[in-house]
Amino acid sequence: MNLKFSPEVKAEFDSIAKRLGLTPTAAVNIFIRQFIDHRGFPFAVRLADNKEQRFAQAMDRRFDEIEAGLGERHDLIEA
């Protein structure tokens, strides 16, 4: 099996594997074993739904407004 990565991705992967006490080959083997055990990815692989994407975009706009000094300050009122 031949895998190709950008030099930046490979360097980061190698660094993290090393900090975990693993060789890059061992890390890939762990992933492959988990992929087999789960009969697919061992984590969710999905597209963000529109609601999450719209919320993230709205939050980005709000942060931009705050940084531009366009935000309003509100006091927290506890009930």
C-alpha positions in Angstrom: 0.0 0.0 0.0 1.4 3.4 -1.0 0.0 6.5 0.6 0.7 10.0 -0.5 0.4 13.1 1.8 1.6 16.7 1.5 4.9 17.2 3.3 3.1 19.3 6.0 0.5 16.6 6.8 3.2 13.9 6.9 5.4 16.0 9.2 2.5 16.6 11.6 1.4 13.0 11.5 4.9 11.8 12.2 5.2 14.2 15.1 2.0 13.2 16.7 2.7 9.5 16.3 6.1 10.0 17.9 4.6 11.9 20.8 2.3 8.9 21.3 5.3 6.6 21.3 4.3 5.1 17.9 5.9 4.8 14.6 3.9 6.2 11.7 3.4 2.6 10.5 2.1 1.5 13.8 -0.4 4.4 13.8 -1.7 3.5 10.4 -2.0 -0.2 11.5 -4.0 0.9 14.5 -6.4 2.9 12.2 -6.7 0.0 9.8 -7.5 -2.4 12.6 -10.2 -0.1 14.0 -11.6 0.4 10.5 -11.9 -3.4 10.2 -13.4 -3.8 13.7 -16.0 -1.1 13.1 -16.6 -2.3 9.6 -16.0 1.3 8.5 -14.6 4.5 10.0 -14.2 4.4 13.8 -15.7 7.9 13.9 -18.5 9.8 12.2 -17.8 10.9 8.7 -20.5 13.2 7.5 -21.2 16.6 6.0 -22.3 19.3 8.3 -26.0 19.9 8.0 -27.2 23.3 6.8 -28.3 24.3 10.3 -24.8 23.8 11.7 -23.2 25.5 8.8 -25.6 28.5 9.0 -25.0 28.8 12.7 -21.2 28.7 12.2 -21.5 31.4 9.5 -23.7 33.6 11.7 -21.2 33.3 14.6 -18.3 34.2 12.3 -20.2 37.3 11.2 -21.0 38.3 14.8 -17.3 37.9 15.8 -16.3 40.0 12.9 -18.8 42.7 14.0 -17.5 42.6 17.5 -13.9 42.9 16.3 -14.9 45.9 14.1 -16.5 47.6 17.2 -20.0 47.1 15.9 -21.3 44.9 18.7 -23.5 45.9 21.6 -22.9 45.2 25.2 -25.6 43.6 27.3 -25.7 42.8 31.0 -26.4 39.3 32.0 -29.7 39.1 33.8 -30.2 36.0 35.9 -33.7 34.8 36.7 
